[in-house]
């Protein structure tokens, strides 16, 4: 594909190159027009007509030389894969030499050596990006027009500039009219103006590229700092939570031991009325131990029916005091999912708590729809709260981001938990209308052995 592109560029360059060589043959009237205008300006003693003739001379030779220069540039790119300066210079000199031999113009190469030097130098400051050759073509245009005006400065004739027949004729007539003062002044001004524009244009392109590179580096550094800050926040919060949960085990074990001792003493004294209470207290302690173990060992996952998971979530959510209408719609015969019950429940609870907060004390509804799609379980949680701004949809998963002066770790925790279960989570929200969170989880297959199970057994 790349070679084919190079070939097309090379063919276009060759067509332009040959067009520049044969253009005078296709349009041989322009030299006649210039010569006729020179004679008429002498007959009429009209220096204005001579100035117009100089513009025609500049335009005619510019088209020829631009085709040769630009065609050589494209061919150099096709041959070497880049704008090879040496290849470009050799092709231009070859084109100028052939043009001189075929059309007997007798123009000097001094100005073209200067033009090639300027173009080669200025292209070093052009960014090698998408519009490199378009920008370089503009520079070639400005430099060529500048150099062609250099040909018409009478004072530089002694240095070999402007020796072709038409340029020499224009300067002779100017010497006759104004003692060369007209073209010494105007041609020098035009030469300097176009050359300065070429230099300023190149400088501006170079500075814009530098600014873009600086901004790009700044954004990259900003992203790296944000990632580092996020990692620090996550690691700190995670470490503190794990330390807190780990420390909870000590008083829990003590409580469990004391409950067991009291139960034995009361059983020895045949006090049966309190046994049911002690049994419930002991079950609660066991449940807390299981919860702590699942939090400390987040990779500890077990198969669980979806309805059981949602019952566990809603039983701990406490919506009775909230003005919230909760609907749970489960597709019949849903297969089990494979999750860390405590952590995944906490993730769903975070989503539900955010929905409740979005009502700001007003009445609202939350719909939880669960269905099977192929080999996945989709859990869709929708509320009619205040919604999320479109500009914030990508930021809500970032640790530390919040619009309610909170810690900003809720949804980042949700995303981390879901992805830890090989799932995905997406959000669809319209400000002032609704928010829908969709969690997709793989279905647990009977008899399937998971990496987590193997790690736990080890």
C-alpha positions as a LaTeX table, in Angstrom:
\begin{tabular}{lrrr}
\hline
Residue & $x$ (\AA) & $y$ (\AA) & $z$ (\AA) \\
\hline
Unk1 & 0.00 & 0.00 & 0.00 \\
Unk2 & 2.82 & 2.38 & 0.92 \\
Unk3 & 4.80 & 1.50 & $-2.23$ \\
Unk4 & 1.70 & 2.08 & $-4.34$ \\
Unk5 & 1.24 & 5.50 & $-2.76$ \\
Unk6 & 4.90 & 6.34 & $-3.44$ \\
Unk7 & 4.46 & 5.30 & $-7.06$ \\
Unk8 & 1.41 & 7.56 & $-7.49$ \\
Unk9 & 3.26 & 10.50 & $-5.94$ \\
Unk10 & 6.25 & 9.81 & $-8.21$ \\
Unk11 & 4.05 & 9.75 & $-11.32$ \\
Unk12 & 2.39 & 13.04 & $-10.37$ \\
Unk13 & 5.82 & 14.56 & $-9.74$ \\
Unk14 & 7.09 & 13.36 & $-13.13$ \\
Unk15 & 4.04 & 14.82 & $-14.90$ \\
Unk16 & 4.62 & 18.21 & $-13.23$ \\
Unk17 & 8.34 & 18.04 & $-13.99$ \\
Unk18 & 7.74 & 17.33 & $-17.70$ \\
Unk19 & 4.97 & 19.96 & $-17.82$ \\
Unk20 & 7.52 & 22.55 & $-16.72$ \\
Unk21 & 9.96 & 21.39 & $-19.39$ \\
Unk22 & 7.47 & 21.45 & $-22.27$ \\
Unk23 & 5.19 & 24.30 & $-21.19$ \\
Unk24 & 6.87 & 26.88 & $-23.49$ \\
Unk25 & 6.19 & 24.55 & $-26.43$ \\
Unk26 & 2.53 & 24.28 & $-25.52$ \\
Unk27 & 2.18 & 28.03 & $-25.09$ \\
Unk28 & 4.76 & 29.82 & $-27.21$ \\
Unk29 & 2.76 & 33.07 & $-27.31$ \\
Unk30 & 3.90 & 34.34 & $-23.90$ \\
Unk31 & 7.44 & 35.10 & $-25.11$ \\
Unk32 & 5.98 & 36.93 & $-28.08$ \\
Unk33 & 3.71 & 38.97 & $-25.79$ \\
Unk34 & 6.66 & 39.97 & $-23.59$ \\
Unk35 & 8.80 & 40.95 & $-26.57$ \\
Unk36 & 5.93 & 42.91 & $-28.18$ \\
Unk37 & 5.25 & 44.75 & $-24.90$ \\
Unk38 & 8.94 & 45.68 & $-24.57$ \\
Unk39 & 8.97 & 47.15 & $-28.09$ \\
Unk40 & 5.67 & 48.95 & $-27.51$ \\
Unk41 & 6.87 & 50.44 & $-24.24$ \\
Unk42 & 9.90 & 51.85 & $-26.06$ \\
Unk43 & 7.76 & 53.22 & $-28.89$ \\
Unk44 & 5.32 & 54.81 & $-26.47$ \\
Unk45 & 7.97 & 55.81 & $-23.92$ \\
Unk46 & 5.72 & 54.05 & $-21.36$ \\
Unk47 & 7.57 & 52.83 & $-18.25$ \\
Unk48 & 4.23 & 51.65 & $-16.80$ \\
Unk49 & 3.81 & 49.17 & $-19.65$ \\
Unk50 & 7.35 & 47.98 & $-19.01$ \\
Unk51 & 6.43 & 47.33 & $-15.37$ \\
Unk52 & 3.36 & 45.34 & $-16.47$ \\
Unk53 & 5.63 & 43.36 & $-18.79$ \\
Unk54 & 7.90 & 42.52 & $-15.87$ \\
Unk55 & 4.91 & 41.03 & $-14.02$ \\
Unk56 & 4.10 & 38.90 & $-17.08$ \\
Unk57 & 7.74 & 37.76 & $-17.17$ \\
Unk58 & 7.63 & 36.83 & $-13.47$ \\
Unk59 & 4.32 & 34.95 & $-13.85$ \\
Unk60 & 5.42 & 33.01 & $-16.95$ \\
Unk61 & 8.74 & 31.84 & $-15.56$ \\
Unk62 & 7.24 & 31.18 & $-12.15$ \\
Unk63 & 4.81 & 28.62 & $-13.61$ \\
Unk64 & 7.65 & 26.86 & $-15.46$ \\
Unk65 & 10.05 & 26.79 & $-12.53$ \\
Unk66 & 7.34 & 25.92 & $-9.97$ \\
Unk67 & 6.40 & 22.81 & $-11.98$ \\
Unk68 & 10.07 & 21.79 & $-12.15$ \\
Unk69 & 10.73 & 22.46 & $-8.45$ \\
Unk70 & 7.49 & 20.95 & $-7.15$ \\
Unk71 & 7.71 & 17.96 & $-9.49$ \\
Unk72 & 11.29 & 17.36 & $-8.35$ \\
Unk73 & 10.17 & 17.54 & $-4.73$ \\
Unk74 & 7.46 & 14.89 & $-5.26$ \\
Unk75 & 9.83 & 12.61 & $-7.18$ \\
Unk76 & 12.46 & 12.96 & $-4.44$ \\
Unk77 & 9.79 & 11.95 & $-1.90$ \\
Unk78 & 8.73 & 8.96 & $-4.03$ \\
Unk79 & 12.32 & 7.75 & $-4.51$ \\
Unk80 & 13.54 & 8.17 & $-0.92$ \\
Unk81 & 10.32 & 8.14 & 1.17 \\
Unk82 & 11.02 & 11.67 & 2.37 \\
Unk83 & 12.07 & 15.05 & 1.03 \\
Unk84 & 15.72 & 14.10 & 0.48 \\
Unk85 & 17.50 & 17.48 & 0.00 \\
Unk86 & 20.30 & 16.07 & $-2.18$ \\
Unk87 & 17.88 & 14.20 & $-4.46$ \\
Unk88 & 15.68 & 17.31 & $-4.68$ \\
Unk89 & 18.63 & 19.58 & $-5.62$ \\
Unk90 & 19.95 & 17.16 & $-8.26$ \\
Unk91 & 16.53 & 16.77 & $-9.90$ \\
Unk92 & 15.95 & 20.55 & $-9.99$ \\
Unk93 & 19.39 & 21.20 & $-11.51$ \\
Unk94 & 18.75 & 18.45 & $-14.07$ \\
Unk95 & 15.40 & 20.03 & $-14.96$ \\
Unk96 & 16.89 & 23.52 & $-15.29$ \\
Unk97 & 19.76 & 22.25 & $-17.42$ \\
Unk98 & 17.38 & 20.42 & $-19.78$ \\
Unk99 & 15.16 & 23.51 & $-20.00$ \\
Unk100 & 18.13 & 25.72 & $-20.82$ \\
Unk101 & 19.36 & 23.34 & $-23.53$ \\
Unk102 & 15.98 & 22.78 & $-25.20$ \\
Unk103 & 14.71 & 26.38 & $-25.18$ \\
Unk104 & 18.04 & 28.26 & $-25.40$ \\
Unk105 & 16.98 & 30.77 & $-22.75$ \\
Unk106 & 20.58 & 31.29 & $-21.56$ \\
Unk107 & 19.46 & 32.06 & $-18.00$ \\
Unk108 & 22.10 & 31.85 & $-15.29$ \\
Unk109 & 22.05 & 29.35 & $-12.43$ \\
Unk110 & 23.13 & 31.85 & $-9.77$ \\
Unk111 & 19.61 & 32.68 & $-8.62$ \\
Unk112 & 18.57 & 29.04 & $-8.65$ \\
Unk113 & 21.50 & 28.04 & $-6.45$ \\
Unk114 & 20.29 & 30.71 & $-4.05$ \\
Unk115 & 16.67 & 29.45 & $-4.31$ \\
Unk116 & 17.70 & 25.83 & $-3.68$ \\
Unk117 & 19.77 & 26.90 & $-0.69$ \\
Unk118 & 16.87 & 28.88 & 0.79 \\
Unk119 & 14.31 & 26.10 & 0.22 \\
Unk120 & 16.62 & 23.42 & 1.63 \\
Unk121 & 17.35 & 25.56 & 4.68 \\
Unk122 & 13.74 & 26.57 & 5.37 \\
Unk123 & 12.39 & 23.03 & 5.02 \\
Unk124 & 14.49 & 22.02 & 8.03 \\
Unk125 & 12.14 & 24.08 & 10.21 \\
Unk126 & 8.91 & 22.65 & 8.79 \\
Unk127 & 7.34 & 19.88 & 10.93 \\
Unk128 & 7.40 & 16.52 & 9.12 \\
Unk129 & 3.67 & 16.04 & 9.51 \\
Unk130 & 0.50 & 15.73 & 7.49 \\
Unk131 & 0.71 & 19.07 & 5.61 \\
Unk132 & 4.50 & 19.12 & 5.13 \\
Unk133 & 4.42 & 19.17 & 1.31 \\
Unk134 & 1.59 & 21.69 & 1.11 \\
Unk135 & 3.55 & 24.04 & 3.38 \\
Unk136 & 6.74 & 23.40 & 1.42 \\
Unk137 & 4.95 & 24.18 & $-1.87$ \\
Unk138 & 3.93 & 27.58 & $-0.43$ \\
Unk139 & 7.54 & 28.25 & 0.57 \\
Unk140 & 8.71 & 27.26 & $-2.95$ \\
Unk141 & 6.16 & 29.70 & $-4.38$ \\
Unk142 & 7.38 & 32.58 & $-2.20$ \\
Unk143 & 11.08 & 31.86 & $-2.74$ \\
Unk144 & 10.72 & 31.48 & $-6.53$ \\
Unk145 & 8.80 & 34.77 & $-6.89$ \\
Unk146 & 11.47 & 36.45 & $-4.75$ \\
Unk147 & 14.33 & 35.00 & $-6.84$ \\
Unk148 & 12.66 & 35.92 & $-10.14$ \\
Unk149 & 12.48 & 39.55 & $-9.03$ \\
Unk150 & 16.17 & 39.24 & $-8.21$ \\
Unk151 & 16.72 & 38.53 & $-11.91$ \\
Unk152 & 15.34 & 41.98 & $-12.79$ \\
Unk153 & 17.61 & 44.04 & $-10.53$ \\
Unk154 & 19.98 & 45.82 & $-12.95$ \\
Unk155 & 22.65 & 46.35 & $-10.28$ \\
Unk156 & 23.11 & 42.55 & $-9.95$ \\
Unk157 & 23.67 & 41.89 & $-13.64$ \\
Unk158 & 27.44 & 42.17 & $-13.17$ \\
Unk159 & 27.18 & 39.25 & $-10.69$ \\
Unk160 & 25.52 & 36.99 & $-13.26$ \\
Unk161 & 21.86 & 37.50 & $-12.28$ \\
Unk162 & 19.21 & 37.98 & $-14.99$ \\
Unk163 & 21.29 & 37.04 & $-18.06$ \\
Unk164 & 18.47 & 35.47 & $-20.08$ \\
Unk165 & 17.32 & 37.40 & $-23.15$ \\
Unk166 & 13.97 & 38.63 & $-21.79$ \\
Unk167 & 15.33 & 39.79 & $-18.43$ \\
Unk168 & 18.26 & 41.52 & $-20.12$ \\
Unk169 & 15.87 & 43.29 & $-22.53$ \\
Unk170 & 13.64 & 44.54 & $-19.72$ \\
Unk171 & 16.65 & 45.90 & $-17.80$ \\
Unk172 & 18.07 & 47.59 & $-20.93$ \\
Unk173 & 14.80 & 49.42 & $-21.55$ \\
Unk174 & 14.60 & 50.38 & $-17.87$ \\
Unk175 & 18.11 & 51.80 & $-18.13$ \\
Unk176 & 16.93 & 53.78 & $-21.14$ \\
Unk177 & 13.85 & 55.11 & $-19.30$ \\
Unk178 & 15.01 & 55.69 & $-15.72$ \\
Unk179 & 18.73 & 54.97 & $-15.75$ \\
Unk180 & 17.88 & 51.65 & $-14.00$ \\
Unk181 & 16.51 & 53.40 & $-10.92$ \\
Unk182 & 12.93 & 52.01 & $-11.38$ \\
Unk183 & 13.82 & 48.31 & $-11.32$ \\
Unk184 & 16.72 & 48.73 & $-8.92$ \\
Unk185 & 14.14 & 50.02 & $-6.46$ \\
Unk186 & 10.95 & 48.06 & $-7.22$ \\
Unk187 & 12.56 & 44.70 & $-8.01$ \\
Unk188 & 14.66 & 44.93 & $-4.83$ \\
Unk189 & 11.55 & 45.72 & $-2.77$ \\
Unk190 & 9.59 & 42.80 & $-4.29$ \\
Unk191 & 12.57 & 40.48 & $-3.82$ \\
Unk192 & 12.92 & 41.44 & $-0.16$ \\
Unk193 & 9.16 & 41.35 & 0.58 \\
Unk194 & 8.58 & 37.84 & $-0.80$ \\
Unk195 & 11.75 & 36.50 & 0.83 \\
Unk196 & 10.81 & 37.99 & 4.21 \\
Unk197 & 7.27 & 36.57 & 3.89 \\
Unk198 & 8.77 & 33.12 & 3.19 \\
Unk199 & 10.99 & 33.37 & 6.27 \\
Unk200 & 8.19 & 34.68 & 8.52 \\
Unk201 & 5.79 & 32.02 & 7.25 \\
Unk202 & 8.32 & 29.28 & 8.00 \\
Unk203 & 9.01 & 30.77 & 11.43 \\
Unk204 & 5.30 & 30.90 & 12.27 \\
Unk205 & 4.77 & 27.29 & 11.19 \\
Unk206 & 7.79 & 26.27 & 13.27 \\
Unk207 & 6.55 & 28.16 & 16.34 \\
Unk208 & 3.02 & 26.75 & 16.00 \\
Unk209 & 4.47 & 23.24 & 15.82 \\
Unk210 & 6.61 & 23.90 & 18.89 \\
Unk211 & 3.57 & 25.19 & 20.75 \\
Unk212 & 1.54 & 22.11 & 19.74 \\
Unk213 & 4.38 & 19.84 & 20.89 \\
Unk214 & 4.63 & 21.72 & 24.19 \\
Unk215 & 0.85 & 21.49 & 24.74 \\
Unk216 & 0.91 & 17.80 & 23.87 \\
Unk217 & 3.74 & 17.18 & 26.33 \\
Unk218 & 1.90 & 19.24 & 28.93 \\
Unk219 & $-1.27$ & 17.16 & 28.48 \\
Unk220 & 0.74 & 13.93 & 28.67 \\
Unk221 & 2.41 & 15.10 & 31.89 \\
Unk222 & $-0.99$ & 16.18 & 33.24 \\
Unk223 & $-2.42$ & 12.73 & 32.47 \\
Unk224 & 0.56 & 11.03 & 34.10 \\
Unk225 & 0.18 & 13.22 & 37.21 \\
Unk226 & $-3.55$ & 12.46 & 37.32 \\
Unk227 & $-2.87$ & 8.73 & 37.01 \\
Unk228 & $-0.26$ & 8.95 & 39.76 \\
Unk229 & $-2.63$ & 10.91 & 42.00 \\
Unk230 & $-5.43$ & 8.42 & 41.32 \\
Unk231 & $-3.14$ & 5.49 & 42.09 \\
Unk232 & $-2.04$ & 7.14 & 45.34 \\
Unk233 & $-5.64$ & 7.85 & 46.39 \\
Unk234 & $-6.75$ & 4.33 & 45.53 \\
Unk235 & $-3.80$ & 2.70 & 47.27 \\
Unk236 & $-4.26$ & 4.88 & 50.37 \\
Unk237 & $-8.01$ & 4.26 & 50.59 \\
Unk238 & $-7.56$ & 0.56 & 49.88 \\
Unk239 & $-4.82$ & 0.25 & 52.49 \\
Unk240 & $-6.86$ & 2.09 & 55.13 \\
Unk241 & $-9.98$ & 0.00 & 54.43 \\
Unk242 & $-8.04$ & $-3.24$ & 54.64 \\
Unk243 & $-6.34$ & $-2.19$ & 57.89 \\
Unk244 & $-9.70$ & $-1.17$ & 59.37 \\
Unk245 & $-11.41$ & $-4.40$ & 58.32 \\
Unk246 & $-8.46$ & $-6.48$ & 59.53 \\
Unk247 & $-8.57$ & $-4.72$ & 62.92 \\
Unk248 & $-12.30$ & $-5.48$ & 63.19 \\
Unk249 & $-11.52$ & $-9.18$ & 63.40 \\
Unk250 & $-9.94$ & $-8.87$ & 66.89 \\
Unk251 & $-12.98$ & $-7.44$ & 68.77 \\
Unk252 & $-15.23$ & $-9.72$ & 66.72 \\
Unk253 & $-13.33$ & $-12.83$ & 67.83 \\
Unk254 & $-13.47$ & $-11.57$ & 71.42 \\
Unk255 & $-17.22$ & $-10.96$ & 71.09 \\
Unk256 & $-17.72$ & $-14.42$ & 69.61 \\
Unk257 & $-15.78$ & $-16.03$ & 72.47 \\
Unk258 & $-17.74$ & $-14.17$ & 75.14 \\
Unk259 & $-21.05$ & $-15.05$ & 73.50 \\
Unk260 & $-20.04$ & $-18.70$ & 73.45 \\
Unk261 & $-19.03$ & $-18.57$ & 77.13 \\
Unk262 & $-22.31$ & $-16.88$ & 78.15 \\
Unk263 & $-24.28$ & $-19.36$ & 76.09 \\
Unk264 & $-22.61$ & $-22.31$ & 77.88 \\
Unk265 & $-23.20$ & $-20.78$ & 81.33 \\
Unk266 & $-26.86$ & $-20.06$ & 80.60 \\
Unk267 & $-27.29$ & $-23.52$ & 79.10 \\
Unk268 & $-25.75$ & $-25.02$ & 82.29 \\
Unk269 & $-28.24$ & $-23.02$ & 84.34 \\
Unk270 & $-31.05$ & $-24.26$ & 82.07 \\
Unk271 & $-32.09$ & $-20.76$ & 81.01 \\
Unk272 & $-33.76$ & $-21.52$ & 77.70 \\
Unk273 & $-35.57$ & $-18.23$ & 77.11 \\
Unk274 & $-32.38$ & $-16.47$ & 75.98 \\
Unk275 & $-30.99$ & $-19.23$ & 73.76 \\
Unk276 & $-32.76$ & $-17.98$ & 70.63 \\
Unk277 & $-31.26$ & $-14.50$ & 71.12 \\
Unk278 & $-27.79$ & $-15.93$ & 71.63 \\
Unk279 & $-28.22$ & $-18.05$ & 68.52 \\
Unk280 & $-29.09$ & $-14.98$ & 66.44 \\
Unk281 & $-26.17$ & $-13.03$ & 67.92 \\
Unk282 & $-23.82$ & $-15.90$ & 67.11 \\
Unk283 & $-25.14$ & $-16.08$ & 63.53 \\
Unk284 & $-24.60$ & $-12.34$ & 63.12 \\
Unk285 & $-21.02$ & $-12.67$ & 64.34 \\
Unk286 & $-20.43$ & $-15.52$ & 61.88 \\
Unk287 & $-21.91$ & $-13.40$ & 59.10 \\
Unk288 & $-19.62$ & $-10.49$ & 60.00 \\
Unk289 & $-16.62$ & $-12.84$ & 59.88 \\
Unk290 & $-17.63$ & $-14.02$ & 56.43 \\
Unk291 & $-18.06$ & $-10.43$ & 55.26 \\
Unk292 & $-14.63$ & $-9.45$ & 56.59 \\
Unk293 & $-13.03$ & $-12.47$ & 54.91 \\
Unk294 & $-14.62$ & $-11.60$ & 51.54 \\
Unk295 & $-13.47$ & $-7.98$ & 51.80 \\
Unk296 & $-9.92$ & $-8.95$ & 52.73 \\
Unk297 & $-9.81$ & $-11.56$ & 49.98 \\
Unk298 & $-11.46$ & $-9.78$ & 47.06 \\
Unk299 & $-10.65$ & $-12.61$ & 44.62 \\
Unk300 & $-12.70$ & $-15.02$ & 46.71 \\
Unk301 & $-15.74$ & $-15.48$ & 44.44 \\
Unk302 & $-18.60$ & $-17.92$ & 44.67 \\
Unk303 & $-21.64$ & $-18.70$ & 42.48 \\
Unk304 & $-24.80$ & $-17.00$ & 43.67 \\
Unk305 & $-28.32$ & $-16.58$ & 42.22 \\
Unk306 & $-29.10$ & $-13.05$ & 41.08 \\
Unk307 & $-32.26$ & $-12.79$ & 43.20 \\
Unk308 & $-30.31$ & $-13.76$ & 46.32 \\
Unk309 & $-27.68$ & $-11.11$ & 45.57 \\
Unk310 & $-30.31$ & $-8.38$ & 45.09 \\
Unk311 & $-32.16$ & $-9.40$ & 48.25 \\
Unk312 & $-28.88$ & $-9.10$ & 50.14 \\
Unk313 & $-28.26$ & $-5.63$ & 48.63 \\
Unk314 & $-31.72$ & $-4.22$ & 49.30 \\
Unk315 & $-31.84$ & $-5.64$ & 52.85 \\
Unk316 & $-28.81$ & $-3.52$ & 53.74 \\
Unk317 & $-29.83$ & $-0.42$ & 51.79 \\
Unk318 & $-32.55$ & 0.87 & 54.11 \\
Unk319 & $-34.97$ & 2.52 & 51.67 \\
Unk320 & $-37.92$ & 2.40 & 54.07 \\
Unk321 & $-37.33$ & 5.96 & 55.25 \\
Unk322 & $-36.71$ & 7.23 & 51.73 \\
Unk323 & $-39.44$ & 8.43 & 49.38 \\
Unk324 & $-38.22$ & 6.00 & 46.73 \\
Unk325 & $-40.23$ & 3.52 & 44.69 \\
Unk326 & $-37.97$ & 0.51 & 43.98 \\
Unk327 & $-38.94$ & $-2.04$ & 41.33 \\
Unk328 & $-36.97$ & $-5.21$ & 40.67 \\
Unk329 & $-37.78$ & $-7.11$ & 37.48 \\
Unk330 & $-36.02$ & $-10.47$ & 37.06 \\
Unk331 & $-36.22$ & $-12.56$ & 33.92 \\
Unk332 & $-37.39$ & $-16.10$ & 34.80 \\
Unk333 & $-34.84$ & $-18.94$ & 35.17 \\
Unk334 & $-31.77$ & $-16.72$ & 35.37 \\
Unk335 & $-28.49$ & $-18.62$ & 35.75 \\
Unk336 & $-26.11$ & $-17.95$ & 38.63 \\
Unk337 & $-23.35$ & $-15.36$ & 38.55 \\
Unk338 & $-19.87$ & $-15.79$ & 39.98 \\
Unk339 & $-19.04$ & $-12.89$ & 42.33 \\
Unk340 & $-17.51$ & $-11.79$ & 45.59 \\
Unk341 & $-20.82$ & $-11.31$ & 47.36 \\
Unk342 & $-19.80$ & $-8.50$ & 49.72 \\
Unk343 & $-17.76$ & $-6.44$ & 47.26 \\
Unk344 & $-20.23$ & $-6.80$ & 44.39 \\
Unk345 & $-23.13$ & $-5.97$ & 46.69 \\
Unk346 & $-21.26$ & $-2.88$ & 47.82 \\
Unk347 & $-20.78$ & $-1.85$ & 44.17 \\
Unk348 & $-24.50$ & $-2.13$ & 43.42 \\
Unk349 & $-25.30$ & $-0.35$ & 46.69 \\
Unk350 & $-23.08$ & 2.56 & 45.60 \\
Unk351 & $-25.08$ & 2.90 & 42.39 \\
Unk352 & $-28.38$ & 2.79 & 44.27 \\
Unk353 & $-27.17$ & 5.28 & 46.90 \\
Unk354 & $-26.10$ & 7.68 & 44.12 \\
Unk355 & $-29.58$ & 7.34 & 42.61 \\
Unk356 & $-31.22$ & 8.12 & 45.96 \\
Unk357 & $-28.96$ & 11.17 & 46.43 \\
Unk358 & $-29.92$ & 12.44 & 42.97 \\
Unk359 & $-33.56$ & 12.75 & 44.17 \\
Unk360 & $-32.46$ & 15.36 & 46.76 \\
Unk361 & $-35.26$ & 14.28 & 49.14 \\
Unk362 & $-37.94$ & 14.31 & 46.46 \\
Unk363 & $-39.96$ & 11.32 & 45.28 \\
Unk364 & $-38.40$ & 9.13 & 42.66 \\
Unk365 & $-38.22$ & 5.64 & 41.26 \\
Unk366 & $-35.43$ & 3.11 & 40.74 \\
Unk367 & $-35.93$ & 0.23 & 38.33 \\
Unk368 & $-33.62$ & $-2.79$ & 38.43 \\
Unk369 & $-34.05$ & $-5.03$ & 35.38 \\
Unk370 & $-32.04$ & $-8.23$ & 35.09 \\
Unk371 & $-32.02$ & $-10.42$ & 31.98 \\
Unk372 & $-29.84$ & $-12.82$ & 30.08 \\
Unk373 & $-28.22$ & $-11.81$ & 26.77 \\
Unk374 & $-26.29$ & $-14.68$ & 25.16 \\
Unk375 & $-23.63$ & $-15.74$ & 27.69 \\
Unk376 & $-23.98$ & $-12.67$ & 29.89 \\
Unk377 & $-26.26$ & $-11.33$ & 32.60 \\
Unk378 & $-27.31$ & $-7.69$ & 32.17 \\
Unk379 & $-28.17$ & $-5.71$ & 35.31 \\
Unk380 & $-29.79$ & $-2.39$ & 34.33 \\
Unk381 & $-30.35$ & 0.15 & 37.10 \\
Unk382 & $-32.37$ & 3.21 & 36.03 \\
Unk383 & $-33.55$ & 6.21 & 38.06 \\
Unk384 & $-35.39$ & 9.41 & 37.26 \\
Unk385 & $-33.06$ & 11.65 & 39.23 \\
Unk386 & $-31.27$ & 14.78 & 38.11 \\
Unk387 & $-29.08$ & 12.94 & 35.61 \\
Unk388 & $-25.44$ & 13.54 & 34.69 \\
Unk389 & $-24.06$ & 16.24 & 32.41 \\
Unk390 & $-22.75$ & 14.89 & 29.13 \\
Unk391 & $-19.37$ & 16.52 & 29.78 \\
Unk392 & $-19.06$ & 14.50 & 33.01 \\
Unk393 & $-19.92$ & 11.06 & 31.59 \\
Unk394 & $-16.27$ & 10.15 & 31.04 \\
Unk395 & $-15.11$ & 11.64 & 34.34 \\
Unk396 & $-17.48$ & 9.87 & 36.74 \\
Unk397 & $-15.30$ & 6.74 & 36.76 \\
Unk398 & $-12.19$ & 8.72 & 37.72 \\
Unk399 & $-11.11$ & 8.44 & 41.34 \\
Unk400 & $-11.55$ & 11.76 & 43.13 \\
Unk401 & $-14.14$ & 13.17 & 40.70 \\
Unk402 & $-17.33$ & 14.34 & 42.38 \\
Unk403 & $-20.03$ & 16.97 & 41.92 \\
Unk404 & $-21.38$ & 16.62 & 45.47 \\
Unk405 & $-18.30$ & 17.40 & 47.58 \\
Unk406 & $-17.82$ & 13.68 & 48.34 \\
Unk407 & $-14.66$ & 11.56 & 48.25 \\
Unk408 & $-15.23$ & 10.68 & 44.61 \\
Unk409 & $-14.28$ & 7.02 & 45.00 \\
Unk410 & $-17.78$ & 5.49 & 44.77 \\
Unk411 & $-18.11$ & 4.94 & 41.01 \\
Unk412 & $-14.39$ & 4.30 & 40.52 \\
Unk413 & $-14.81$ & 1.50 & 43.10 \\
Unk414 & $-17.85$ & 0.20 & 41.19 \\
Unk415 & $-15.95$ & 0.11 & 37.91 \\
Unk416 & $-12.96$ & $-1.60$ & 39.54 \\
Unk417 & $-15.17$ & $-4.28$ & 41.15 \\
Unk418 & $-17.10$ & $-4.96$ & 37.93 \\
Unk419 & $-13.92$ & $-5.26$ & 35.86 \\
Unk420 & $-12.41$ & $-7.52$ & 38.57 \\
Unk421 & $-15.37$ & $-9.83$ & 37.82 \\
Unk422 & $-14.54$ & $-9.81$ & 34.08 \\
Unk423 & $-17.56$ & $-7.59$ & 33.48 \\
Unk424 & $-18.24$ & $-4.19$ & 31.96 \\
Unk425 & $-20.28$ & $-1.18$ & 33.06 \\
Unk426 & $-21.71$ & 1.61 & 30.93 \\
Unk427 & $-23.77$ & 4.70 & 31.66 \\
Unk428 & $-26.52$ & 6.45 & 29.73 \\
Unk429 & $-27.81$ & 9.69 & 31.19 \\
Unk430 & $-29.74$ & 12.79 & 30.18 \\
Unk431 & $-29.44$ & 15.81 & 32.45 \\
Unk432 & $-32.75$ & 16.45 & 34.19 \\
Unk433 & $-34.29$ & 13.21 & 32.93 \\
Unk434 & $-32.71$ & 9.90 & 33.95 \\
Unk435 & $-29.59$ & 7.85 & 34.52 \\
Unk436 & $-29.13$ & 4.20 & 33.56 \\
Unk437 & $-26.18$ & 2.07 & 34.66 \\
Unk438 & $-25.78$ & $-1.24$ & 32.80 \\
Unk439 & $-23.57$ & $-3.98$ & 34.20 \\
Unk440 & $-22.71$ & $-7.00$ & 32.05 \\
Unk441 & $-21.38$ & $-10.12$ & 33.80 \\
Unk442 & $-20.37$ & $-13.50$ & 32.39 \\
Unk443 & $-22.58$ & $-16.43$ & 33.37 \\
Unk444 & $-21.13$ & $-19.00$ & 35.78 \\
Unk445 & $-21.23$ & $-22.45$ & 34.24 \\
Unk446 & $-21.66$ & $-25.56$ & 36.34 \\
Unk447 & $-18.40$ & $-27.46$ & 36.83 \\
Unk448 & $-16.31$ & $-24.57$ & 35.52 \\
Unk449 & $-13.02$ & $-24.15$ & 37.35 \\
Unk450 & $-11.88$ & $-20.56$ & 37.88 \\
Unk451 & $-8.42$ & $-19.24$ & 38.44 \\
Unk452 & $-9.60$ & $-17.70$ & 41.71 \\
Unk453 & $-10.73$ & $-21.11$ & 43.02 \\
Unk454 & $-7.31$ & $-22.58$ & 42.29 \\
Unk455 & $-5.57$ & $-19.66$ & 44.00 \\
Unk456 & $-7.85$ & $-19.99$ & 47.06 \\
Unk457 & $-7.16$ & $-23.72$ & 47.38 \\
Unk458 & $-3.45$ & $-23.03$ & 47.26 \\
\hline
\end{tabular}
